[in-house]
Amino acid sequence: MKKLILLALAAVIIAGCDVKQSDGTYKPYSYRTYIIDSCEYVGYATGSQCDYLAHKGNCHFCKERRQKELEELVIKLKEK
């Protein structure tokens, strides 16, 4: 039930993200996924340039890197 409420809240927040034009009309943000140094970022652009980038947190490269780091940590802890 909590997940459903959070999903509905996120949908309302995302749907409410608009850019007000000079003529008074609204234009929704254009969200895209960008790949920089093998990491995935999500961003939006209001014009020709990207205004905001945020790391997705679930990109494949970071997942593999985190798994390797955990394996190395386990090996070091077993050595002690």
C-alpha positions, -999 to 999 in steps of 0.1 A, spaced: 0 0 0 29 24 8 45 17 -25 13 25 -43 9 58 -25 46 67 -32 41 58 -69 10 80 -71 28 109 -54 57 105 -78 34 105 -108 17 137 -96 51 154 -90 64 144 -124 33 155 -142 35 189 -125 69 197 -139 63 224 -165 82 253 -179 63 286 -182 69 302 -216 71 340 -221 36 339 -237 21 324 -206 18 288 -219 35 258 -203 59 234 -219 67 201 -202 103 192 -195 119 168 -219 135 140 -198 164 120 -214 189 94 -203 225 104 -208 255 80 -207 287 97 -193 318 76 -185 297 44 -186 273 57 -160 236 65 -167 222 99 -158 187 112 -162 183 149 -170 159 174 -184 164 202 -209 143 234 -212 162 246 -242 191 234 -263 212 225 -233 207 201 -204 198 220 -173 200 192 -147 216 158 -144 211 132 -117 228 98 -114 202 70 -120 217 49 -93 208 16 -111 231 17 -140 249 -15 -150 284 -2 -147 279 10 -111 262 -23 -102 291 -43 -114 316 -20 -97 298 -22 -64 296 -60 -66 334 -62 -72 340 -39 -42 319 -61 -20 337 -92 -31 371 -76 -24 358 -65 10 347 -100 19 380 -114 9 399 -89 31 376 -95 60 382 -133 57 420 -128 57 419 -111 91 
